[in-house]
Amino acid sequence: MKSDPHARPLRFVFVSGNRTWGGSEELWSATAAELASDGHHVTALKSYVESKEPRIQRLRALGGRVRDLTRFPFIPRQLFSLIAILMWPFTFIHEAARLQLGFHFSRRPDLVVISQGGNQDGWLLADVCRRLKLPYVLISQKASEMYWPTDRRLKRLRGVYRSARACYFVSEHNLRLTEEQMGFRLPHASVVRNPFLVPWELRDDWPDEQNGIRLACIGRLYPMEKGQDLLLRVLARDRWRERPLSVTFYGSGPHRAGLEDMARHLGLTSVTFGGFVRDVAAIWNDHHGLVLPTRCEGLPLVLVEAMLSGRVPIVTNVAGNAEIVENDVTGFLAAAATEDALDEALERAWQRRAEWRAIGQQAAERIRTMVPEDPARSLADALLRVV
């Protein structure tokens, strides 16, 4: 009879295909910490490791090992970064080569977890596992109609997905779209949720409205995906200029200065940029709702957090947003990521602003039926069943 594999410490290797730290890093890092705290051997491999990142520090404190895939012998980090910028394909090849070399000189893992910011950016790393016949699973944090695999890549990408022991997605939309892009039903696919950065306990406070309605727009300052430009154009329309409504943009990214210049160019006085805020719960102390004009998503962590906090979401109907927001009941959906659709959704929300507190309470109750209290623990248990 086969022995129970969980009677001994297992070896897990987590590989992140992302080069920055954002919401898509929360799930794998928190799950890795759960498994490390259970006594399993955990190694994390990621490019451009930020040693001061609290998730990285916690994993190391629990005995997990963290390795940087971009380290290159005898080449200073700054010089390597310059090479990576000038010859970006080299970066992907270098990471895959380091991953393969590492597997050759270490003990065989019981499971490799490949975390992708999208649904195809970690395929080269997963392909290393496939060719070495290592057991692996895929986590996809986003899938979008904006990004399709080329015909040249599709054959190998299909092989990567077919060989995975499990494929995890953060929304039903992302799962379905990936199946359409692959051209077949994915084996062992399921939906998981991301860890959130606000308390699970219901909060019953509501911000003061004497100085008007305040919305928060939270996300990476990257208009191509996050759509902040759409929101700025809508706020520049006459009726929104005349109303006591303000929006704070939270987050960092490569387009902050450009978006600030755009707001000044449009003459917007009701818009501010709050930068990156680690204490997400504090945002909802003085904001009444979330406005999210995104063009593509997985399932926005900030949307889940806003609903958990009892605040009103006004979001575009992309990816998994409509899976958790019931239009005109627990929030307001813009039919598409366009200026007119966003304007229309904002107008519907504005006309019912006297009901916002009650809508936020309904949102808080609904979201707690759709996400687990501890998503990282849930995924850790799922991985143990896969081994």
C-alpha positions as CSV (number, residue, x, y, z in Angstrom):
1,M,0.0,0.0,0.0
2,K,1.3,3.4,-0.9
3,S,2.5,5.4,2.1
4,D,1.0,8.8,2.9
5,P,3.3,11.4,1.3
6,H,2.3,13.9,4.0
7,A,3.8,11.8,6.7
8,R,7.1,13.3,5.8
9,P,8.1,16.9,5.0
10,L,7.6,17.6,1.3
11,R,9.7,19.7,-1.0
12,F,7.9,22.6,-2.6
13,V,9.5,25.0,-5.1
14,F,7.7,28.2,-5.9
15,V,8.7,30.0,-9.0
16,S,7.4,33.5,-9.8
17,G,7.4,34.8,-13.4
18,N,7.0,38.4,-12.3
19,R,9.8,40.9,-12.2
20,T,8.1,43.3,-9.8
21,W,6.1,42.9,-6.6
22,G,2.4,43.5,-6.8
23,G,-0.9,41.9,-6.0
24,S,-0.1,38.8,-8.1
25,E,2.7,37.9,-5.7
26,E,0.5,37.7,-2.6
27,L,-1.0,34.3,-3.2
28,W,2.1,32.2,-3.9
29,S,4.2,33.9,-1.2
30,A,1.5,33.5,1.5
31,T,0.9,29.9,0.4
32,A,4.6,29.2,0.6
33,A,4.7,30.6,4.1
34,E,1.7,28.4,5.1
35,L,3.6,25.3,3.9
36,A,6.8,26.4,5.5
37,S,5.0,26.8,8.8
38,D,3.6,23.3,8.4
39,G,7.2,22.0,8.4
40,H,7.6,21.4,4.7
41,H,10.8,22.4,2.8
42,V,10.1,25.5,0.8
43,T,12.2,27.3,-1.8
44,A,11.1,30.4,-3.7
45,L,12.7,31.5,-6.9
46,K,12.0,34.9,-8.3
47,S,13.6,37.6,-10.4
48,Y,14.7,40.8,-8.7
49,V,14.0,39.7,-5.2
50,E,13.2,42.6,-2.8
51,S,14.7,41.5,0.5
52,K,12.8,44.2,2.4
53,E,9.4,42.9,1.2
54,P,7.5,41.7,4.3
55,R,6.3,38.5,2.5
56,I,9.9,37.6,1.6
57,Q,11.1,38.4,5.2
58,R,8.3,36.2,6.7
59,L,9.1,33.3,4.4
60,R,12.8,33.4,5.3
61,A,11.9,33.7,9.0
62,L,9.9,30.5,8.7
63,G,12.9,28.7,7.2
64,G,12.1,29.1,3.6
65,R,14.9,29.7,1.1
66,V,14.6,32.6,-1.4
67,R,16.8,32.7,-4.5
68,D,17.1,35.4,-7.1
69,L,16.8,34.1,-10.7
70,T,18.6,37.2,-12.1
71,R,21.8,36.7,-10.2
72,F,24.7,36.2,-12.6
73,P,28.2,35.3,-11.4
74,F,30.9,38.0,-11.7
75,I,28.5,40.6,-13.2
76,P,27.3,43.4,-10.9
77,R,23.5,43.7,-10.5
78,Q,23.3,47.1,-12.1
79,L,25.3,45.9,-15.2
80,F,23.1,42.9,-15.5
81,S,20.0,45.0,-15.3
82,L,21.3,47.2,-18.1
83,I,22.0,44.1,-20.2
84,A,18.4,42.8,-19.4
85,I,16.9,46.1,-20.6
86,L,19.0,46.2,-23.9
87,M,18.5,42.5,-24.6
88,W,15.2,41.6,-22.9
89,P,14.9,38.1,-24.5
90,F,18.2,37.3,-22.8
91,T,16.5,37.7,-19.4
92,F,13.9,35.0,-20.1
93,I,16.6,32.6,-21.4
94,H,18.8,33.3,-18.4
95,E,16.1,32.7,-15.9
96,A,15.1,29.4,-17.6
97,A,18.7,28.3,-17.7
98,R,19.3,29.1,-14.0
99,L,16.1,27.3,-13.1
100,Q,17.2,24.2,-15.0
101,L,20.7,24.3,-13.6
102,G,19.2,24.6,-10.1
103,F,17.0,21.6,-10.5
104,H,20.0,19.5,-11.7
105,F,22.0,20.3,-8.6
106,S,19.3,20.0,-5.9
107,R,17.0,17.3,-4.7
108,R,14.0,16.6,-6.8
109,P,11.0,18.6,-5.5
110,D,7.7,17.0,-4.8
111,L,5.9,19.9,-6.5
112,V,6.8,23.0,-8.4
113,V,4.4,25.9,-8.3
114,I,4.7,28.3,-11.2
115,S,3.0,31.7,-10.5
116,Q,2.2,33.9,-13.5
117,G,1.2,37.5,-13.6
118,G,-0.9,36.6,-16.7
119,N,-1.7,33.3,-18.2
120,Q,1.4,32.8,-20.4
121,D,4.3,34.8,-19.1
122,G,5.7,31.9,-17.0
123,W,5.5,29.3,-19.8
124,L,9.2,29.1,-20.4
125,L,9.8,28.4,-16.7
126,A,7.1,25.8,-16.6
127,D,8.5,24.2,-19.8
128,V,11.7,23.5,-17.9
129,C,9.7,21.5,-15.4
130,R,7.9,19.7,-18.2
131,R,11.1,18.7,-20.0
132,L,12.7,17.5,-16.7
133,K,9.5,15.6,-15.9
134,L,9.0,17.4,-12.6
135,P,5.5,17.6,-11.2
136,Y,4.2,21.2,-11.4
137,V,1.1,23.3,-11.2
138,L,0.3,26.7,-12.7
139,I,-1.3,29.8,-11.1
140,S,-2.6,32.4,-13.6
141,Q,-3.4,35.8,-12.1
142,K,-4.8,37.3,-15.2
143,A,-6.1,36.5,-18.7
144,S,-7.2,39.1,-21.2
145,E,-8.5,39.5,-24.7
146,M,-5.7,42.0,-25.1
147,Y,-3.0,39.3,-24.9
148,W,-3.1,36.2,-27.2
149,P,-0.4,33.6,-27.6
150,T,1.2,33.7,-31.0
151,D,0.8,30.6,-33.3
152,R,4.5,30.1,-33.0
153,R,4.3,29.8,-29.2
154,L,1.0,28.0,-29.0
155,K,2.2,24.4,-29.4
156,R,4.6,24.6,-26.5
157,L,2.2,26.6,-24.4
158,R,-0.5,23.9,-24.9
159,G,2.1,21.3,-23.8
160,V,2.8,23.2,-20.7
161,Y,-0.9,23.4,-19.7
162,R,-1.6,19.8,-20.6
163,S,1.3,18.5,-18.5
164,A,0.4,20.5,-15.4
165,R,-1.0,18.6,-12.5
166,A,-3.4,21.5,-11.8
167,C,-4.2,24.9,-13.3
168,Y,-5.4,27.6,-10.9
169,F,-7.2,30.8,-12.0
170,V,-8.5,33.7,-9.9
171,S,-11.8,34.0,-11.9
172,E,-14.1,31.9,-14.0
173,H,-13.6,34.4,-16.8
174,N,-9.9,33.8,-16.8
175,L,-10.3,30.1,-16.8
176,R,-12.7,30.1,-19.7
177,L,-10.7,32.6,-21.8
178,T,-7.6,30.6,-21.3
179,E,-9.4,27.5,-22.6
180,E,-10.5,29.4,-25.6
181,Q,-6.9,30.7,-26.3
182,M,-5.5,27.1,-25.8
183,G,-8.3,25.6,-27.9
184,F,-9.2,22.8,-25.5
185,R,-10.6,22.2,-22.0
186,L,-7.9,22.5,-19.4
187,P,-7.3,19.5,-17.3
188,H,-7.6,19.8,-13.5
189,A,-8.5,23.5,-13.7
190,S,-10.2,25.4,-10.8
191,V,-10.7,28.8,-9.3
192,V,-8.7,30.1,-6.3
193,R,-8.8,33.4,-4.5
194,N,-6.1,35.8,-3.5
195,P,-5.2,36.8,0.1
196,F,-6.6,40.1,1.0
197,L,-5.0,42.9,3.1
198,V,-8.0,44.0,5.1
199,P,-9.6,42.4,8.2
200,W,-12.2,39.7,7.7
201,E,-14.3,41.0,10.5
202,L,-17.3,43.2,9.4
203,R,-16.8,46.9,9.9
204,D,-19.8,49.2,10.6
205,D,-18.2,52.6,10.2
206,W,-19.0,55.0,7.4
207,P,-16.9,58.1,6.4
208,D,-18.3,61.6,6.9
209,E,-20.0,63.0,3.8
210,Q,-20.0,66.7,4.8
211,N,-17.2,67.5,2.3
212,G,-18.6,65.4,-0.4
213,I,-18.3,61.8,-1.8
214,R,-14.7,60.4,-2.0
215,L,-13.8,57.5,-4.2
216,A,-10.5,55.6,-4.3
217,C,-9.0,54.3,-7.5
218,I,-6.4,51.7,-6.4
219,G,-4.0,49.9,-8.7
220,R,-0.7,50.0,-10.6
221,L,-0.4,53.3,-12.5
222,Y,-0.4,51.6,-15.9
223,P,-3.2,53.1,-18.0
224,M,-3.0,50.5,-20.8
225,E,-4.4,47.9,-18.4
226,K,-5.7,49.8,-15.4
227,G,-7.6,52.5,-17.4
228,Q,-6.9,55.5,-15.2
229,D,-7.0,57.7,-18.4
230,L,-10.6,56.7,-18.9
231,L,-11.5,57.9,-15.5
232,L,-9.7,61.2,-15.8
233,R,-11.6,62.0,-19.0
234,V,-14.9,61.2,-17.4
235,L,-14.1,63.4,-14.4
236,A,-13.3,66.2,-16.9
237,R,-16.9,66.2,-18.1
238,D,-19.0,69.2,-16.9
239,R,-21.4,67.4,-14.6
240,W,-18.6,65.7,-12.6
241,R,-16.6,69.0,-12.4
242,E,-19.7,70.6,-10.8
243,R,-20.4,67.9,-8.2
244,P,-18.9,67.4,-4.8
245,L,-17.0,64.3,-5.8
246,S,-13.3,63.6,-5.5
247,V,-11.0,60.7,-6.5
248,T,-7.7,59.6,-5.0
249,F,-5.5,57.5,-7.1
250,Y,-3.4,55.0,-5.0
251,G,-0.5,53.0,-6.3
252,S,2.8,53.3,-8.0
253,G,3.9,52.5,-11.5
254,P,5.7,53.8,-14.6
255,H,3.0,56.3,-15.6
256,R,2.5,58.3,-12.4
257,A,4.0,61.5,-13.7
258,G,2.2,61.2,-17.0
259,L,-1.2,60.7,-15.3
260,E,-0.5,63.6,-13.0
261,D,0.3,65.8,-16.0
262,M,-2.9,64.6,-17.7
263,A,-5.0,65.6,-14.7
264,R,-3.4,69.0,-14.7
265,H,-3.9,69.4,-18.4
266,L,-7.6,68.6,-18.0
267,G,-7.8,71.1,-15.2
268,L,-9.0,68.6,-12.6
269,T,-9.0,70.0,-9.1
270,S,-10.8,67.0,-7.5
271,V,-8.1,64.5,-8.2
272,T,-5.1,63.6,-6.0
273,F,-2.4,61.0,-6.1
274,G,-1.8,59.2,-2.8
275,G,1.1,56.9,-3.9
276,F,1.6,53.4,-2.7
277,V,-0.1,52.7,0.7
278,R,0.7,49.5,2.6
279,D,-2.2,49.9,5.0
280,V,-5.0,49.2,2.7
281,A,-7.7,49.1,5.4
282,A,-6.8,52.7,6.3
283,I,-7.9,53.9,2.8
284,W,-11.5,52.9,3.6
285,N,-11.5,55.1,6.7
286,D,-12.3,58.1,4.6
287,H,-13.4,56.9,1.2
288,H,-16.9,55.8,0.4
289,G,-16.3,53.7,-2.6
290,L,-14.0,52.1,-5.1
291,V,-13.9,53.2,-8.8
292,L,-12.0,50.8,-11.0
293,P,-11.9,51.6,-14.8
294,T,-9.7,48.7,-15.7
295,R,-9.4,47.3,-19.2
296,C,-8.2,43.8,-18.2
297,E,-8.0,42.0,-14.9
298,G,-8.0,38.6,-13.2
299,L,-10.1,39.3,-10.1
300,P,-8.9,42.6,-8.6
301,L,-7.7,42.2,-5.0
302,V,-8.7,45.8,-4.3
303,L,-12.3,45.0,-5.4
304,V,-12.5,42.2,-2.8
305,E,-11.0,44.4,-0.2
306,A,-13.4,47.3,-0.8
307,M,-16.4,44.9,-0.6
308,L,-15.0,43.3,2.6
309,S,-14.7,46.8,4.0
310,G,-18.3,47.6,3.2
311,R,-17.6,50.2,0.5
312,V,-19.4,50.6,-2.8
313,P,-17.6,49.3,-5.9
314,I,-18.0,51.0,-9.3
315,V,-16.1,48.9,-11.8
316,T,-15.9,47.9,-15.4
317,N,-17.4,44.6,-16.5
318,V,-14.2,42.9,-17.3
319,A,-12.7,39.6,-16.2
320,G,-14.1,38.4,-12.8
321,N,-15.7,41.7,-11.7
322,A,-19.2,40.7,-12.6
323,E,-18.7,37.3,-10.8
324,I,-18.7,39.0,-7.4
325,V,-20.5,42.3,-8.1
326,E,-24.3,42.1,-8.6
327,N,-25.1,45.1,-10.7
328,D,-27.2,47.8,-9.0
329,V,-27.4,45.6,-5.8
330,T,-23.9,45.2,-4.4
331,G,-22.2,47.7,-6.7
332,F,-22.3,49.2,-10.1
333,L,-20.9,47.7,-13.3
334,A,-19.9,49.7,-16.3
335,A,-20.9,47.7,-19.4
336,A,-17.5,48.1,-21.0
337,A,-14.1,49.8,-20.4
338,T,-15.1,53.0,-22.3
339,E,-15.6,56.5,-21.2
340,D,-19.4,56.5,-21.9
341,A,-20.0,53.2,-20.1
342,L,-18.0,54.4,-17.1
343,D,-19.8,57.7,-17.1
344,E,-23.1,55.9,-17.1
345,A,-22.2,53.6,-14.2
346,L,-21.0,56.5,-12.2
347,E,-24.2,58.4,-12.9
348,R,-26.3,55.4,-11.7
349,A,-24.2,55.2,-8.6
350,W,-24.4,59.0,-8.0
351,Q,-28.2,59.0,-8.2
352,R,-28.3,56.4,-5.4
353,R,-25.6,57.8,-3.2
354,A,-28.1,58.1,-0.3
355,E,-28.2,54.3,-0.3
356,W,-24.4,53.7,-0.5
357,R,-24.0,52.7,3.1
358,A,-26.7,50.0,2.8
359,I,-25.2,48.9,-0.6
360,G,-21.8,48.6,1.0
361,Q,-23.2,46.4,3.8
362,Q,-24.8,44.1,1.2
363,A,-21.5,43.9,-0.7
364,A,-19.7,43.0,2.6
365,E,-22.1,40.2,3.3
366,R,-22.0,38.9,-0.3
367,I,-18.2,38.8,-0.7
368,R,-17.8,36.7,2.5
369,T,-19.8,34.0,0.8
370,M,-17.5,34.0,-2.3
371,V,-14.0,34.1,-0.8
372,P,-12.6,32.0,2.0
373,E,-11.4,33.6,5.1
374,D,-7.9,32.3,4.6
375,P,-7.2,31.9,0.8
376,A,-3.5,31.0,1.3
377,R,-4.4,28.1,3.6
378,S,-7.0,26.9,1.1
379,L,-4.5,26.8,-1.7
380,A,-1.9,25.1,0.5
381,D,-4.3,22.4,1.3
382,A,-5.1,22.0,-2.4
383,L,-1.4,21.7,-3.2
384,L,-1.0,19.0,-0.6
385,R,-3.8,17.0,-2.3
386,V,-2.0,17.4,-5.7
387,V,1.3,15.9,-4.5
